[in-house]
Structures are given as C-alpha cells and as structure tokens.
C-alpha cells in the first residue's frame, strides 16, 4: 500500500483496461477524467504530446525478480482541475518509451497517471510510487488482483464497505 499518498487514489479512478497502445489508454482514461471534471478538455492531447517528448516508462527488470514495467505519465498543472492519481492495470501489456533510454520500448502493465493542479512539485508523489513499485511483493500482489475494488483496497490499504 502507498501510505503517504493513499488519499490521492479514488475508488472510481482505479481501472483494469484492455487497450492497444498508450494513445488509446490516454484517450479512454482522459475522456472519463474530462467527464468527471478532473482535467481540462485539452488534457488528452497534452498528455499524449508530453509522453512523446518526455517518456515515462520505467524498466523494472533491474529490480530483482520484477516481470512487469510501469509508466507514470503526467502533464503540466494547467491541464488539470484536481489532484489525484489514476491507476490502470493493463490486461495485455502496451509499449511505452523508456524514460532513461528513450529509444527503447518497454512493455508496460501498470500505469500511474498523476493529475496535479497544484504548484508544488510532484517529487513526493513520484518517490512514494517508486517506493511502492520497487517492492517485488507489491508488484506480485498487483499481478494477482484483477478487479478494481480489490486493487483500490490493496493500493490504499482502505477496506471498502459493500
């Protein structure tokens, strides 16, 4: 679970999706966020453009025993109306460019989309996500869970009443 930032995760912003690529992911999730008023109308084009220029794929193969890679996309604050984190488990991995070796494609299974309309930098959010994803036990547990309610409960440590 991600203690320090668990309040940034909302149960209706945890998804299990089957998408063909990152652009489709951003379009599907982005339009849901626009409908909820969490981001501005130009969010989808902004996050696609930012991902192209500043890739966010993280190679977890360097962490012992990790099978799946992660991406942590985000935009500048002017495209956001709120502060939250969207989590998406991808049914069939999709490609993201590696943030370190940008000519390298990574197969990504888990995406943490940071929505932040505040002036503060996202360093604290990123460091908490990094702490979570570099623990093999956390990633193993994510792999075992396939429904959104249980994913929310695991990530946040909050049990939801029925």
Helices and strands as residue ranges (DSSP letters): G 6-8, E 9-17, H 22-35, H 43-53, E 57-58, G 60-62, E 69-71, G 77-79, E 83-97, E 105-116, H 123-133, H 136-144, H 148-156
